[in-house]
Amino acid sequence: MRGAVLYAPGDVRFEERDDPKIIKPTDAIIRTTATCVCGSDLWDYRGINRVDRPAPFGHEYVGIVEEVGSDVHTIKPGQFVIGSFFASDNTCANCRNGYQTNCLHREFVGAEGCQAERIRIPLADGTLVATPEQPAEQHIAGLLACSDVMGTGWYAAVAAEVKPGDTVAVVGDGAVGLCAVIAAKELGAGRIIAMSRHEPRQKLAREFGATHIVAERADDGIARIKELTGGIGADRVLECVGTEQSMQQALRSTRPGGNVGFVGVPHGVAIDGEELFYSHVGLRGGPAPVREFLPDLIDRVLSGRIDPGKVFDLVLPLEQVAEGYRAMDERRAIKTLLRP
């Protein structure tokens, strides 16, 4: 089969790779229907995360089950499935508490690379969710978004404890931030402030439910949020970037007693403990337990209630994966969908 391999910063190649095989009896083999490039992949692509050797790449996927191990009982060949970027047994104490990305037996699905024609999924029964039937073409992109960015945006809102009527600010206008706007709306937010300087992303944010747009950054952005909230700050702030600046903007834009949900993978982020102590701001985040939300999100997509697939503004054949990375790196695309 063929798949993407990252050799060095900026060097993604599409090449022949070994076919995946059942290694453990809890594995499944999936023929991918669609995969994509994630914003977090760019940390490696840009060399911010160290790249020591050629590595298969990608961690988002939907597809058809081709083969299952002898201990897989709920997932069957022929089913269309969506799964999380972390494999989980969905039965341990952490899974039962809704944190499957902290499963006691978790495995990172992206370790073998999902930007490929076929992939191995560990812990298939606990990781994969099958749709009732083969979904219509119009739903493929939305279901793919549920494998990461929609589930991650949803977790940002859940972690921040968004409630009906809340004023919510979203820091970050990438795919996760835009999906966080969807989540805030679905959870009943009264006002949703999307922080974005890019007109196409602002337009999509409004389509997803944003009521206000703030283009300013840093202190000016914080001041604008305070201005829109009577000088107090937003009830909930969803941090979807992972930089020092974005985290400071999120913390300082939140009212006393409010919460920040942070899902951007932190890079160089340091939080001043004394400032946090006196702010009375709650902070919760981490890798999104996508598996916890998948059944609900899949239902919302298939029913037409949400359409997170709109974050994919570039669709390419999988063999053009390198161009998909370039387009996102250069901000010519919000998110690239790849079709094998």
Secondary structure, DSSP 8 states (H G I E B T S, - for coil): -EEEEEEETTEEEEEE-------STT-EEEEEEEEE--TTHHHHHTTSS---S-EE----EEEEEEEE-TT--S--TT-EEEE-SEE--S-SHHHHTT-GGG-TT-EEGGGG-SSBSEEEESSHHHHEEE-SS---HHHHHHHHHHTTHHHHHHHHHHHTT--TT-EEEEE--SHHHHHHHHHHHHTT-SEEEEE---HHHHHHHHHHT-SEEE---HHHHHHHHHHHTTTS-EEEEEE-S-BHHHHHHHHHTEEEEEEEEE-S--BS----HHHHHHHT-EEEE-S--HHHHHHHHHHHHHTTS--GGGG--EEEEGGGHHHHHHHHHTTS-S-EEEE-
